């Protein structure tokens, strides 16, 4: 299962990088939706984690042992890295000094 998820994740990252490099205008159109989806998924997971941990904490408190079940900092690091990578892809044409109009014209030929 892990191999499949890693392969799909690698394919998604490669596809986004290809779109940002070869079709910067197209990436500019879809990047706000990708950022929004990233933020919504993070907030949904955050709400679930807070609810789960508070319930788990109350159960552990009633049982007499207190532990924190989910390491949240790894997800936070992953989301910040993801947002940084998406921002990098947004600035890729200016970093590589690629003209967006010229690049799309060459791709259509």
Jmol script that loads the backbone (N, CA, C; Angstrom):
load data "model"
ATOM      1  N   UNK A   1       0.824  -1.204   0.000  1.00  0.00           N
ATOM      2  CA  UNK A   1       0.000   0.000   0.000  1.00  0.00           C
ATOM      3  C   UNK A   1       0.865   1.264   0.000  1.00  0.00           C
ATOM      4  N   UNK A   2       1.924   1.231   0.797  1.00  0.00           N
ATOM      5  CA  UNK A   2       2.806   2.390   0.879  1.00  0.00           C
ATOM      6  C   UNK A   2       3.493   2.657  -0.457  1.00  0.00           C
ATOM      7  N   UNK A   3       3.859   1.588  -1.156  1.00  0.00           N
ATOM      8  CA  UNK A   3       4.517   1.753  -2.452  1.00  0.00           C
ATOM      9  C   UNK A   3       3.596   2.424  -3.457  1.00  0.00           C
ATOM     10  N   UNK A   4       2.318   2.070  -3.430  1.00  0.00           N
ATOM     11  CA  UNK A   4       1.348   2.665  -4.350  1.00  0.00           C
ATOM     12  C   UNK A   4       1.156   4.151  -4.034  1.00  0.00           C
ATOM     13  N   UNK A   5       1.011   4.484  -2.761  1.00  0.00           N
ATOM     14  CA  UNK A   5       0.819   5.877  -2.363  1.00  0.00           C
ATOM     15  C   UNK A   5       2.051   6.707  -2.717  1.00  0.00           C
ATOM     16  N   UNK A   6       3.228   6.171  -2.457  1.00  0.00           N
ATOM     17  CA  UNK A   6       4.464   6.891  -2.802  1.00  0.00           C
ATOM     18  C   UNK A   6       4.587   7.088  -4.309  1.00  0.00           C
ATOM     19  N   UNK A   7       4.225   6.082  -5.083  1.00  0.00           N
ATOM     20  CA  UNK A   7       4.261   6.203  -6.536  1.00  0.00           C
ATOM     21  C   UNK A   7       3.281   7.244  -7.051  1.00  0.00           C
ATOM     22  N   UNK A   8       2.070   7.261  -6.508  1.00  0.00           N
ATOM     23  CA  UNK A   8       1.082   8.259  -6.917  1.00  0.00           C
ATOM     24  C   UNK A   8       1.508   9.667  -6.512  1.00  0.00           C
ATOM     25  N   UNK A   9       2.102   9.783  -5.341  1.00  0.00           N
ATOM     26  CA  UNK A   9       2.588  11.084  -4.895  1.00  0.00           C
ATOM     27  C   UNK A   9       3.720  11.578  -5.787  1.00  0.00           C
ATOM     28  N   UNK A  10       4.628  10.701  -6.149  1.00  0.00           N
ATOM     29  CA  UNK A  10       5.722  11.054  -7.044  1.00  0.00           C
ATOM     30  C   UNK A  10       5.199  11.457  -8.425  1.00  0.00           C
ATOM     31  N   UNK A  11       4.191  10.748  -8.919  1.00  0.00           N
ATOM     32  CA  UNK A  11       3.591  11.091 -10.211  1.00  0.00           C
ATOM     33  C   UNK A  11       2.905  12.457 -10.158  1.00  0.00           C
ATOM     34  N   UNK A  12       2.235  12.764  -9.050  1.00  0.00           N
ATOM     35  CA  UNK A  12       1.567  14.067  -8.915  1.00  0.00           C
ATOM     36  C   UNK A  12       2.586  15.204  -8.868  1.00  0.00           C
ATOM     37  N   UNK A  13       3.652  15.020  -8.114  1.00  0.00           N
ATOM     38  CA  UNK A  13       4.696  16.049  -8.026  1.00  0.00           C
ATOM     39  C   UNK A  13       5.365  16.244  -9.380  1.00  0.00           C
ATOM     40  N   UNK A  14       5.661  15.138 -10.076  1.00  0.00           N
ATOM     41  CA  UNK A  14       6.280  15.238 -11.397  1.00  0.00           C
ATOM     42  C   UNK A  14       5.359  15.921 -12.392  1.00  0.00           C
ATOM     43  N   UNK A  15       4.082  15.596 -12.338  1.00  0.00           N
ATOM     44  CA  UNK A  15       3.113  16.223 -13.240  1.00  0.00           C
ATOM     45  C   UNK A  15       2.975  17.709 -13.002  1.00  0.00           C
ATOM     46  N   UNK A  16       2.905  18.110 -11.739  1.00  0.00           N
ATOM     47  CA  UNK A  16       2.819  19.544 -11.432  1.00  0.00           C
ATOM     48  C   UNK A  16       4.076  20.281 -11.879  1.00  0.00           C
ATOM     49  N   UNK A  17       5.229  19.664 -11.678  1.00  0.00           N
ATOM     50  CA  UNK A  17       6.478  20.294 -12.098  1.00  0.00           C
ATOM     51  C   UNK A  17       6.525  20.433 -13.618  1.00  0.00           C
ATOM     52  N   UNK A  18       6.080  19.417 -14.333  1.00  0.00           N
ATOM     53  CA  UNK A  18       6.053  19.477 -15.795  1.00  0.00           C
ATOM     54  C   UNK A  18       5.107  20.578 -16.278  1.00  0.00           C
ATOM     55  N   UNK A  19       3.927  20.654 -15.675  1.00  0.00           N
ATOM     56  CA  UNK A  19       2.970  21.695 -16.076  1.00  0.00           C
ATOM     57  C   UNK A  19       3.532  23.078 -15.781  1.00  0.00           C
ATOM     58  N   UNK A  20       4.150  23.251 -14.619  1.00  0.00           N
ATOM     59  CA  UNK A  20       4.694  24.565 -14.260  1.00  0.00           C
ATOM     60  C   UNK A  20       5.843  24.959 -15.186  1.00  0.00           C
ATOM     61  N   UNK A  21       6.621  23.995 -15.669  1.00  0.00           N
ATOM     62  CA  UNK A  21       7.767  24.291 -16.526  1.00  0.00           C
ATOM     63  C   UNK A  21       7.350  24.487 -17.983  1.00  0.00           C
ATOM     64  N   UNK A  22       6.543  23.588 -18.497  1.00  0.00           N
ATOM     65  CA  UNK A  22       6.191  23.635 -19.917  1.00  0.00           C
ATOM     66  C   UNK A  22       4.994  24.541 -20.221  1.00  0.00           C
ATOM     67  N   UNK A  23       4.075  24.673 -19.272  1.00  0.00           N
ATOM     68  CA  UNK A  23       2.859  25.461 -19.495  1.00  0.00           C
ATOM     69  C   UNK A  23       2.612  26.390 -18.301  1.00  0.00           C
ATOM     70  N   UNK A  24       3.441  27.434 -18.140  1.00  0.00           N
ATOM     71  CA  UNK A  24       3.324  28.298 -16.963  1.00  0.00           C
ATOM     72  C   UNK A  24       1.988  29.025 -16.867  1.00  0.00           C
ATOM     73  N   UNK A  25       1.401  29.378 -18.017  1.00  0.00           N
ATOM     74  CA  UNK A  25       0.097  30.046 -17.960  1.00  0.00           C
ATOM     75  C   UNK A  25      -0.981  29.100 -17.429  1.00  0.00           C
ATOM     76  N   UNK A  26      -0.908  27.858 -17.831  1.00  0.00           N
ATOM     77  CA  UNK A  26      -1.855  26.866 -17.331  1.00  0.00           C
ATOM     78  C   UNK A  26      -1.678  26.625 -15.843  1.00  0.00           C
ATOM     79  N   UNK A  27      -0.431  26.575 -15.401  1.00  0.00           N
ATOM     80  CA  UNK A  27      -0.185  26.383 -13.970  1.00  0.00           C
ATOM     81  C   UNK A  27      -0.681  27.577 -13.168  1.00  0.00           C
ATOM     82  N   UNK A  28      -0.531  28.786 -13.726  1.00  0.00           N
ATOM     83  CA  UNK A  28      -1.048  29.978 -13.039  1.00  0.00           C
ATOM     84  C   UNK A  28      -2.551  29.904 -12.839  1.00  0.00           C
ATOM     85  N   UNK A  29      -3.242  29.235 -13.753  1.00  0.00           N
ATOM     86  CA  UNK A  29      -4.694  29.107 -13.633  1.00  0.00           C
ATOM     87  C   UNK A  29      -5.102  28.098 -12.565  1.00  0.00           C
ATOM     88  N   UNK A  30      -4.333  27.013 -12.413  1.00  0.00           N
ATOM     89  CA  UNK A  30      -4.735  25.978 -11.456  1.00  0.00           C
ATOM     90  C   UNK A  30      -4.080  26.119 -10.085  1.00  0.00           C
ATOM     91  N   UNK A  31      -3.029  26.923  -9.977  1.00  0.00           N
ATOM     92  CA  UNK A  31      -2.315  27.002  -8.699  1.00  0.00           C
ATOM     93  C   UNK A  31      -3.159  27.550  -7.548  1.00  0.00           C
ATOM     94  N   UNK A  32      -4.060  28.545  -7.754  1.00  0.00           N
ATOM     95  CA  UNK A  32      -4.878  28.967  -6.609  1.00  0.00           C
ATOM     96  C   UNK A  32      -5.761  27.839  -6.065  1.00  0.00           C
ATOM     97  N   UNK A  33      -6.263  26.981  -6.946  1.00  0.00           N
ATOM     98  CA  UNK A  33      -7.100  25.874  -6.490  1.00  0.00           C
ATOM     99  C   UNK A  33      -6.287  24.832  -5.736  1.00  0.00           C
ATOM    100  N   UNK A  34      -5.049  24.634  -6.162  1.00  0.00           N
ATOM    101  CA  UNK A  34      -4.183  23.687  -5.460  1.00  0.00           C
ATOM    102  C   UNK A  34      -3.838  24.225  -4.067  1.00  0.00           C
ATOM    103  N   UNK A  35      -3.524  25.528  -3.976  1.00  0.00           N
ATOM    104  CA  UNK A  35      -3.259  26.139  -2.672  1.00  0.00           C
ATOM    105  C   UNK A  35      -4.489  26.044  -1.778  1.00  0.00           C
ATOM    106  N   UNK A  36      -5.670  26.308  -2.339  1.00  0.00           N
ATOM    107  CA  UNK A  36      -6.899  26.253  -1.557  1.00  0.00           C
ATOM    108  C   UNK A  36      -7.173  24.832  -1.071  1.00  0.00           C
ATOM    109  N   UNK A  37      -6.997  23.850  -1.948  1.00  0.00           N
ATOM    110  CA  UNK A  37      -7.199  22.456  -1.547  1.00  0.00           C
ATOM    111  C   UNK A  37      -6.212  22.063  -0.450  1.00  0.00           C
ATOM    112  N   UNK A  38      -4.976  22.521  -0.562  1.00  0.00           N
ATOM    113  CA  UNK A  38      -3.959  22.252   0.452  1.00  0.00           C
ATOM    114  C   UNK A  38      -4.382  22.837   1.798  1.00  0.00           C
ATOM    115  N   UNK A  39      -4.850  24.072   1.787  1.00  0.00           N
ATOM    116  CA  UNK A  39      -5.266  24.731   3.026  1.00  0.00           C
ATOM    117  C   UNK A  39      -6.503  24.062   3.633  1.00  0.00           C
ATOM    118  N   UNK A  40      -7.471  23.716   2.804  1.00  0.00           N
ATOM    119  CA  UNK A  40      -8.698  23.081   3.303  1.00  0.00           C
ATOM    120  C   UNK A  40      -8.390  21.713   3.905  1.00  0.00           C
ATOM    121  N   UNK A  41      -7.576  20.920   3.233  1.00  0.00           N
ATOM    122  CA  UNK A  41      -7.215  19.611   3.779  1.00  0.00           C
ATOM    123  C   UNK A  41      -6.463  19.747   5.094  1.00  0.00           C
ATOM    124  N   UNK A  42      -5.585  20.735   5.176  1.00  0.00           N
ATOM    125  CA  UNK A  42      -4.853  20.951   6.419  1.00  0.00           C
ATOM    126  C   UNK A  42      -5.795  21.355   7.549  1.00  0.00           C
ATOM    127  N   UNK A  43      -6.729  22.271   7.278  1.00  0.00           N
ATOM    128  CA  UNK A  43      -7.668  22.708   8.307  1.00  0.00           C
ATOM    129  C   UNK A  43      -8.618  21.583   8.734  1.00  0.00           C
ATOM    130  N   UNK A  44      -9.025  20.753   7.772  1.00  0.00           N
ATOM    131  CA  UNK A  44      -9.870  19.605   8.123  1.00  0.00           C
ATOM    132  C   UNK A  44      -9.111  18.635   9.027  1.00  0.00           C
ATOM    133  N   UNK A  45      -7.861  18.366   8.692  1.00  0.00           N
ATOM    134  CA  UNK A  45      -7.073  17.470   9.523  1.00  0.00           C
ATOM    135  C   UNK A  45      -6.808  18.098  10.892  1.00  0.00           C
ATOM    136  N   UNK A  46      -6.583  19.390  10.911  1.00  0.00           N
ATOM    137  CA  UNK A  46      -6.364  20.081  12.180  1.00  0.00           C
ATOM    138  C   UNK A  46      -7.588  19.956  13.081  1.00  0.00           C
ATOM    139  N   UNK A  47      -8.784  20.186  12.531  1.00  0.00           N
ATOM    140  CA  UNK A  47     -10.017  20.067  13.321  1.00  0.00           C
ATOM    141  C   UNK A  47     -10.201  18.637  13.819  1.00  0.00           C
ATOM    142  N   UNK A  48      -9.937  17.653  12.945  1.00  0.00           N
ATOM    143  CA  UNK A  48     -10.076  16.264  13.353  1.00  0.00           C
ATOM    144  C   UNK A  48      -9.076  15.922  14.455  1.00  0.00           C
ATOM    145  N   UNK A  49      -7.843  16.387  14.314  1.00  0.00           N
ATOM    146  CA  UNK A  49      -6.809  16.099  15.302  1.00  0.00           C
ATOM    147  C   UNK A  49      -7.144  16.709  16.660  1.00  0.00           C
ATOM    148  N   UNK A  50      -7.612  17.950  16.644  1.00  0.00           N
ATOM    149  CA  UNK A  50      -7.973  18.596  17.915  1.00  0.00           C
ATOM    150  C   UNK A  50      -9.112  17.842  18.591  1.00  0.00           C
ATOM    151  N   UNK A  51     -10.137  17.458  17.825  1.00  0.00           N
ATOM    152  CA  UNK A  51     -11.256  16.701  18.396  1.00  0.00           C
ATOM    153  C   UNK A  51     -10.826  15.338  18.893  1.00  0.00           C
ATOM    154  N   UNK A  52     -10.027  14.646  18.099  1.00  0.00           N
ATOM    155  CA  UNK A  52      -9.569  13.318  18.482  1.00  0.00           C
ATOM    156  C   UNK A  52      -8.690  13.378  19.723  1.00  0.00           C
ATOM    157  N   UNK A  53      -7.757  14.324  19.731  1.00  0.00           N
ATOM    158  CA  UNK A  53      -6.846  14.403  20.867  1.00  0.00           C
ATOM    159  C   UNK A  53      -7.568  14.818  22.144  1.00  0.00           C
ATOM    160  N   UNK A  54      -8.542  15.718  22.033  1.00  0.00           N
ATOM    161  CA  UNK A  54      -9.258  16.112  23.247  1.00  0.00           C
ATOM    162  C   UNK A  54     -10.070  14.934  23.776  1.00  0.00           C
ATOM    163  N   UNK A  55     -10.698  14.165  22.887  1.00  0.00           N
ATOM    164  CA  UNK A  55     -11.430  12.984  23.340  1.00  0.00           C
ATOM    165  C   UNK A  55     -10.508  11.919  23.887  1.00  0.00           C
ATOM    166  N   UNK A  56      -9.393  11.701  23.225  1.00  0.00           N
ATOM    167  CA  UNK A  56      -8.411  10.719  23.680  1.00  0.00           C
ATOM    168  C   UNK A  56      -7.821  11.149  25.022  1.00  0.00           C
ATOM    169  N   UNK A  57      -7.579  12.437  25.165  1.00  0.00           N
ATOM    170  CA  UNK A  57      -7.021  12.962  26.409  1.00  0.00           C
ATOM    171  C   UNK A  57      -8.001  12.747  27.567  1.00  0.00           C
ATOM    172  N   UNK A  58      -9.281  13.022  27.317  1.00  0.00           N
ATOM    173  CA  UNK A  58     -10.279  12.821  28.375  1.00  0.00           C
ATOM    174  C   UNK A  58     -10.385  11.341  28.743  1.00  0.00           C
ATOM    175  N   UNK A  59     -10.311  10.464  27.741  1.00  0.00           N
ATOM    176  CA  UNK A  59     -10.348   9.028  28.029  1.00  0.00           C
ATOM    177  C   UNK A  59      -9.139   8.573  28.819  1.00  0.00           C
ATOM    178  N   UNK A  60      -7.973   9.074  28.461  1.00  0.00           N
ATOM    179  CA  UNK A  60      -6.757   8.714  29.192  1.00  0.00           C
ATOM    180  C   UNK A  60      -6.785   9.298  30.604  1.00  0.00           C
ATOM    181  N   UNK A  61      -7.350  10.496  30.735  1.00  0.00           N
ATOM    182  CA  UNK A  61      -7.441  11.122  32.053  1.00  0.00           C
ATOM    183  C   UNK A  61      -8.341  10.299  32.970  1.00  0.00           C
ATOM    184  N   UNK A  62      -9.430   9.785  32.437  1.00  0.00           N
ATOM    185  CA  UNK A  62     -10.324   8.942  33.233  1.00  0.00           C
ATOM    186  C   UNK A  62      -9.666   7.609  33.568  1.00  0.00           C
ATOM    187  N   UNK A  63      -8.799   7.138  32.690  1.00  0.00           N
ATOM    188  CA  UNK A  63      -8.108   5.870  32.894  1.00  0.00           C
ATOM    189  C   UNK A  63      -6.900   6.006  33.808  1.00  0.00           C
ATOM    190  N   UNK A  64      -6.363   7.223  33.938  1.00  0.00           N
ATOM    191  CA  UNK A  64      -5.241   7.451  34.833  1.00  0.00           C
ATOM    192  C   UNK A  64      -3.899   7.616  34.144  1.00  0.00           C
ATOM    193  N   UNK A  65      -3.820   7.448  32.821  1.00  0.00           N
ATOM    194  CA  UNK A  65      -2.568   7.651  32.087  1.00  0.00           C
ATOM    195  C   UNK A  65      -2.765   8.757  31.068  1.00  0.00           C
ATOM    196  N   UNK A  66      -1.788   9.644  30.957  1.00  0.00           N
ATOM    197  CA  UNK A  66      -1.883  10.762  30.018  1.00  0.00           C
ATOM    198  C   UNK A  66      -0.791  10.658  28.967  1.00  0.00           C
ATOM    199  N   UNK A  67      -1.183  10.534  27.709  1.00  0.00           N
ATOM    200  CA  UNK A  67      -0.251  10.504  26.590  1.00  0.00           C
ATOM    201  C   UNK A  67      -0.868  11.281  25.436  1.00  0.00           C
ATOM    202  N   UNK A  68      -0.027  11.801  24.548  1.00  0.00           N
ATOM    203  CA  UNK A  68      -0.504  12.469  23.345  1.00  0.00           C
ATOM    204  C   UNK A  68      -0.390  11.507  22.174  1.00  0.00           C
ATOM    205  N   UNK A  69      -1.505  11.178  21.507  1.00  0.00           N
ATOM    206  CA  UNK A  69      -1.500  10.096  20.528  1.00  0.00           C
ATOM    207  C   UNK A  69      -0.939  10.435  19.149  1.00  0.00           C
ATOM    208  N   UNK A  70      -1.058  11.666  18.681  1.00  0.00           N
ATOM    209  CA  UNK A  70      -0.696  11.982  17.298  1.00  0.00           C
ATOM    210  C   UNK A  70       0.414  13.032  17.276  1.00  0.00           C
ATOM    211  N   UNK A  71       1.537  12.757  16.612  1.00  0.00           N
ATOM    212  CA  UNK A  71       2.583  13.779  16.464  1.00  0.00           C
ATOM    213  C   UNK A  71       2.191  14.763  15.352  1.00  0.00           C
ATOM    214  N   UNK A  72       1.662  15.888  15.741  1.00  0.00           N
ATOM    215  CA  UNK A  72       1.129  16.867  14.805  1.00  0.00           C
ATOM    216  C   UNK A  72       2.216  17.641  14.074  1.00  0.00           C
ATOM    217  N   UNK A  73       3.380  17.772  14.656  1.00  0.00           N
ATOM    218  CA  UNK A  73       4.431  18.602  14.072  1.00  0.00           C
ATOM    219  C   UNK A  73       4.891  18.087  12.714  1.00  0.00           C
ATOM    220  N   UNK A  74       4.823  16.772  12.467  1.00  0.00           N
ATOM    221  CA  UNK A  74       5.243  16.250  11.164  1.00  0.00           C
ATOM    222  C   UNK A  74       4.296  16.681  10.059  1.00  0.00           C
ATOM    223  N   UNK A  75       2.995  16.707  10.350  1.00  0.00           N
ATOM    224  CA  UNK A  75       2.037  17.175   9.347  1.00  0.00           C
ATOM    225  C   UNK A  75       2.231  18.655   9.071  1.00  0.00           C
ATOM    226  N   UNK A  76       2.503  19.416  10.100  1.00  0.00           N
ATOM    227  CA  UNK A  76       2.739  20.851   9.919  1.00  0.00           C
ATOM    228  C   UNK A  76       3.971  21.087   9.040  1.00  0.00           C
ATOM    229  N   UNK A  77       5.035  20.353   9.280  1.00  0.00           N
ATOM    230  CA  UNK A  77       6.240  20.476   8.454  1.00  0.00           C
ATOM    231  C   UNK A  77       5.938  20.083   7.007  1.00  0.00           C
ATOM    232  N   UNK A  78       5.169  19.018   6.819  1.00  0.00           N
ATOM    233  CA  UNK A  78       4.798  18.574   5.476  1.00  0.00           C
ATOM    234  C   UNK A  78       3.964  19.635   4.748  1.00  0.00           C
ATOM    235  N   UNK A  79       3.012  20.239   5.418  1.00  0.00           N
ATOM    236  CA  UNK A  79       2.170  21.256   4.785  1.00  0.00           C
ATOM    237  C   UNK A  79       2.972  22.514   4.440  1.00  0.00           C
ATOM    238  N   UNK A  80       3.884  22.913   5.305  1.00  0.00           N
ATOM    239  CA  UNK A  80       4.725  24.080   5.008  1.00  0.00           C
ATOM    240  C   UNK A  80       5.649  23.781   3.828  1.00  0.00           C
ATOM    241  N   UNK A  81       6.210  22.583   3.787  1.00  0.00           N
ATOM    242  CA  UNK A  81       7.066  22.199   2.660  1.00  0.00           C
ATOM    243  C   UNK A  81       6.261  22.147   1.359  1.00  0.00           C
ATOM    244  N   UNK A  82       5.038  21.647   1.425  1.00  0.00           N
ATOM    245  CA  UNK A  82       4.173  21.585   0.254  1.00  0.00           C
ATOM    246  C   UNK A  82       3.848  22.987  -0.252  1.00  0.00           C
ATOM    247  N   UNK A  83       3.497  23.891   0.644  1.00  0.00           N
ATOM    248  CA  UNK A  83       3.205  25.272   0.245  1.00  0.00           C
ATOM    249  C   UNK A  83       4.449  25.945  -0.333  1.00  0.00           C
ATOM    250  N   UNK A  84       5.610  25.670   0.240  1.00  0.00           N
ATOM    251  CA  UNK A  84       6.852  26.227  -0.297  1.00  0.00           C
ATOM    252  C   UNK A  84       7.152  25.709  -1.688  1.00  0.00           C
ATOM    253  N   UNK A  85       6.916  24.415  -1.921  1.00  0.00           N
ATOM    254  CA  UNK A  85       7.159  23.841  -3.239  1.00  0.00           C
ATOM    255  C   UNK A  85       6.198  24.414  -4.278  1.00  0.00           C
ATOM    256  N   UNK A  86       4.929  24.570  -3.907  1.00  0.00           N
ATOM    257  CA  UNK A  86       3.957  25.152  -4.829  1.00  0.00           C
ATOM    258  C   UNK A  86       4.296  26.605  -5.139  1.00  0.00           C
ATOM    259  N   UNK A  87       4.789  27.333  -4.153  1.00  0.00           N
ATOM    260  CA  UNK A  87       5.228  28.709  -4.397  1.00  0.00           C
ATOM    261  C   UNK A  87       6.442  28.734  -5.319  1.00  0.00           C
ATOM    262  N   UNK A  88       7.365  27.810  -5.104  1.00  0.00           N
ATOM    263  CA  UNK A  88       8.527  27.703  -5.986  1.00  0.00           C
ATOM    264  C   UNK A  88       8.095  27.462  -7.427  1.00  0.00           C
ATOM    265  N   UNK A  89       7.113  26.584  -7.618  1.00  0.00           N
ATOM    266  CA  UNK A  89       6.622  26.318  -8.969  1.00  0.00           C
ATOM    267  C   UNK A  89       5.964  27.552  -9.579  1.00  0.00           C
ATOM    268  N   UNK A  90       5.334  28.387  -8.767  1.00  0.00           N
ATOM    269  CA  UNK A  90       4.718  29.610  -9.280  1.00  0.00           C
ATOM    270  C   UNK A  90       5.772  30.577  -9.802  1.00  0.00           C
ATOM    271  N   UNK A  91       6.935  30.595  -9.170  1.00  0.00           N
ATOM    272  CA  UNK A  91       8.012  31.509  -9.577  1.00  0.00           C
ATOM    273  C   UNK A  91       9.018  30.857 -10.522  1.00  0.00           C
ATOM    274  N   UNK A  92       8.773  29.626 -10.929  1.00  0.00           N
ATOM    275  CA  UNK A  92       9.713  28.906 -11.789  1.00  0.00           C
ATOM    276  C   UNK A  92      10.006  29.634 -13.103  1.00  0.00           C
ATOM    277  N   UNK A  93       9.014  30.181 -13.805  1.00  0.00           N
ATOM    278  CA  UNK A  93       9.343  30.889 -15.052  1.00  0.00           C
ATOM    279  C   UNK A  93      10.257  32.093 -14.844  1.00  0.00           C
ATOM    280  N   UNK A  94      10.045  32.843 -13.767  1.00  0.00           N
ATOM    281  CA  UNK A  94      10.914  33.999 -13.531  1.00  0.00           C
ATOM    282  C   UNK A  94      12.298  33.571 -13.053  1.00  0.00           C
ATOM    283  N   UNK A  95      12.399  32.458 -12.335  1.00  0.00           N
ATOM    284  CA  UNK A  95      13.699  31.960 -11.891  1.00  0.00           C
ATOM    285  C   UNK A  95      14.521  31.498 -13.090  1.00  0.00           C
ATOM    286  N   UNK A  96      13.868  30.795 -14.015  1.00  0.00           N
ATOM    287  CA  UNK A  96      14.562  30.285 -15.194  1.00  0.00           C
ATOM    288  C   UNK A  96      14.570  31.274 -16.351  1.00  0.00           C
ATOM    289  N   UNK A  97      13.984  32.435 -16.126  1.00  0.00           N
ATOM    290  CA  UNK A  97      13.888  33.498 -17.139  1.00  0.00           C
ATOM    291  C   UNK A  97      13.223  32.986 -18.414  1.00  0.00           C
ATOM    292  N   UNK A  98      12.070  32.361 -18.227  1.00  0.00           N
ATOM    293  CA  UNK A  98      11.283  31.836 -19.340  1.00  0.00           C
ATOM    294  C   UNK A  98      10.133  32.801 -19.604  1.00  0.00           C
ATOM    295  N   UNK A  99       9.944  33.156 -20.878  1.00  0.00           N
ATOM    296  CA  UNK A  99       8.804  33.985 -21.248  1.00  0.00           C
ATOM    297  C   UNK A  99       7.578  33.083 -21.339  1.00  0.00           C
ATOM    298  N   UNK A 100       6.533  33.399 -20.573  1.00  0.00           N
ATOM    299  CA  UNK A 100       5.347  32.551 -20.533  1.00  0.00           C
ATOM    300  C   UNK A 100       4.678  32.449 -21.898  1.00  0.00           C
ATOM    301  N   UNK A 101       4.580  33.559 -22.621  1.00  0.00           N
ATOM    302  CA  UNK A 101       3.921  33.540 -23.935  1.00  0.00           C
ATOM    303  C   UNK A 101       4.734  32.738 -24.938  1.00  0.00           C
ATOM    304  N   UNK A 102       6.038  32.890 -24.915  1.00  0.00           N
ATOM    305  CA  UNK A 102       6.912  32.188 -25.861  1.00  0.00           C
ATOM    306  C   UNK A 102       6.905  30.686 -25.586  1.00  0.00           C
ATOM    307  N   UNK A 103       6.888  30.285 -24.339  1.00  0.00           N
ATOM    308  CA  UNK A 103       6.925  28.885 -23.978  1.00  0.00           C
ATOM    309  C   UNK A 103       5.650  28.159 -24.424  1.00  0.00           C
ATOM    310  N   UNK A 104       4.487  28.787 -24.255  1.00  0.00           N
ATOM    311  CA  UNK A 104       3.243  28.168 -24.684  1.00  0.00           C
ATOM    312  C   UNK A 104       3.160  28.085 -26.209  1.00  0.00           C
ATOM    313  N   UNK A 105       3.725  29.049 -26.907  1.00  0.00           N
ATOM    314  CA  UNK A 105       3.728  29.017 -28.372  1.00  0.00           C
ATOM    315  C   UNK A 105       4.586  27.866 -28.877  1.00  0.00           C
ATOM    316  N   UNK A 106       5.738  27.643 -28.256  1.00  0.00           N
ATOM    317  CA  UNK A 106       6.622  26.553 -28.660  1.00  0.00           C
ATOM    318  C   UNK A 106       5.994  25.193 -28.369  1.00  0.00           C
ATOM    319  N   UNK A 107       5.232  25.102 -27.289  1.00  0.00           N
ATOM    320  CA  UNK A 107       4.607  23.830 -26.938  1.00  0.00           C
ATOM    321  C   UNK A 107       3.521  23.448 -27.930  1.00  0.00           C
ATOM    322  N   UNK A 108       2.871  24.427 -28.560  1.00  0.00           N
ATOM    323  CA  UNK A 108       1.799  24.141 -29.516  1.00  0.00           C
ATOM    324  C   UNK A 108       2.330  23.752 -30.880  1.00  0.00           C
ATOM    325  N   UNK A 109       3.595  24.001 -31.169  1.00  0.00           N
ATOM    326  CA  UNK A 109       4.154  23.696 -32.489  1.00  0.00           C
ATOM    327  C   UNK A 109       4.502  22.246 -32.650  1.00  0.00           C
TER     328      UNK A 109
END
end "model"
wireframe off; spacefill off
backbone 0.3
color backbone group
